[in-house]
Amino acid sequence: MKRSFDLLLALMAATVLAVPVLVVALLVRLTSPGPALYWSDRVGRNNKIFRMPKFRSMRVGTPAVATHLLADPKAHLTPIGSFLRKTSLDELPQLWSIFAGDMSFVGPRPALFNQDDLIALRTESGVHHLVPGLTGWAQVNGRDELPIPEKVQLDVEYLRRQSLMFDLRIIWMTFVKVVRRDGVSH
């Protein structure tokens, strides 16, 4: 049921967002050297590594670490990188990961391959059995500001409460947060 919902919603989103996706890709290419997409190694279901695309908001050569671990994240942003992150437009290519089955619309956000502390806590609590999501319960309850143990507690709560109605609630809450630009890392 969840996979069918994801595919239907991804198809509708891809149809509606086709032109904006092309415009953003073109803007990324025109404003900084390098490809429009950045493919990030992420941890998926059962801790399997997959490649997740995002529109490139950082300059080519930026270390592959969580943004908060960079000494001066703003120094690595492309000219439109801050805008892409504030509006969450950098996330649009993840529709590909949903079509491929590596991600769902709702689930824990996929960890970077080198976020060992997050991966270990998720594995210990059984969260690693979930398909990661474009958004999730932790995303709508603090996003980038949450310490890792709190993020995992929210992921565990999602694991216990998951249902189509809960997913719809999270999708709605995500939409509201994106419109308000609430809790977005720049």
N, C-alpha and C positions, 0 to 999 in steps of 0.2 A: 504494500500500500504506500509506504513512505517513498520508495523508489519511483513508483508511478507518479506520485504527487510531484516529486523533484523533477522528473522528466517533463511533465506537462507545464509546470511553472517555468522551467528553464527554456522551453520552447517558446512560451509566450513572452518571456523577458528578452530572449534573443531577437525575436521579431520586432518588439517595440524599441529595443535599444540598438539595433543594427547601425543606424546612422550615427547616433552619439558615439558608439564604439569606434567607428571609422574616423570620426572627427578627432577624438582623443588620440588615437594612434597617430594620426597625421601631425597633431600638435606636439606630441612627444618627440617625433622624428625631426620636426622643424626647429625645436627649441634646444636640442642638445644632441651631441654625437652619440651614436649607438643605436641599438634596436629599440623598437617601441615596447616590446615585452621583456620582462625579466622573469626567468624561470627559477624558482626557488625550490630547493630540496626540503620537503616537509614530511612530517610523520603522520601517516594515515592510520586507518583501521588496523588493529593488531600490530602496531608499531612498524608497519611496512612503509618504506620511503617512497614518495611519489614526487613528481615535478609539478609545481603549482605556478601558473602564470599570473602575473600582475602587470599593469602598465608601469613602466619604469619611472619612478619618482626620484630616484637617487642617481648620481653620476656613475658612469661605468668605472669599475674598480673599487667601489665602496665595499668594505668588509661585510661578509655574510653573517651578521650578528643582529640580534634584536636592536631596534633603533635606540632604545634607552641605554644600550651599552656603548654607543659611539660617544667619543669625547665631545664632539660638537656636531650633532646631527644636521643642523641647518647648513653647515659648510658642505655637506654632501648632496643636498637637494638640487634637483634640476630647476631651471627657471619656473616651471609650472608644477614642480613636485609638491610644494606646500598646498597648492590649490587641489591637486589630485587627491591628496590625503585628507584634507578638510572635507571634501565633498564625497569621499569614498569612491570616486571614479576609478582609482587605481585597482579596485577590486573586481571590476566588470569582467575581465578575462577569466575569472574563476568559474564563470558559467561553463567553460570548457571542461573543467574538472568535475563539475556536476554531471554533464553529459557522459563523461568517461567513467563515472561511478567512483571516482576517488574522493569526492566530496558530496555532501548533501546541502540543502539550503540551511538546515538547522542542525547543529551539533557543536561539540567543542571546537574552537578555532585550531587549525592544524599547527602544531609546534614546529619551530625550525629544527632541523636535524641535529643541531648542537645545543639545544636547550635541555640538557641532561636532567636538571632538577625537575622541570615540568614533566618530562617524559616519565621519570621514575615515579613521581607522585601519582600521575594518571594511571600508570601500570599497576601500582600497588592498590589503587582503589577501583580497578576494573573499568575505568573510563576509556582505556585504550581499545576496548572492543567496539566502541561507537565509531561510525563514519564521521569524520570531521566536517564542520559546517562553515558556510559562508558567514553565518552569524550564529550566535548561541546565547545561552542564558547568562554566561559570564560577560559576554559582549554588551548586553543591555543593562548589566548591573555594575558597570565600572570600566569596562574595556581595558585600555592601556594603563589605567591608574591602579589596578588591583595587584596586590602582592600575589605571588604564585600560589601559596597555600589557599588563599581565599578564592582564587580563580578555580582551583581544583575542587574546592568544596561546592562551588556553584555548578561545575561540570558533573559532580556526583549527584547533586540535586536534579539536574536535567536527566541523568541516567535513570533515576528513580521515577520521575514524573513524565517522561516522554510520552507524547500522544499527538495526534493530528491537531487537536485544539490548542495544546500547549505550543506546538510549532507555529501555528497561525498567530498566537498571541506574541511570540518572540519576533516573528516577521513584522508584525505591526509595530511593536516597540522599537525595532531596528529602524524602520522607516521614519518614525518620529525622531529618533536620535540623530539619524543622518541629516534630516531636514534642519534640525536645530544645531547640527555640528557639535553635538554633545560628546565629550570624552574622546575626542579624536587626537591622535598623536601627530605633531607637525614635524 
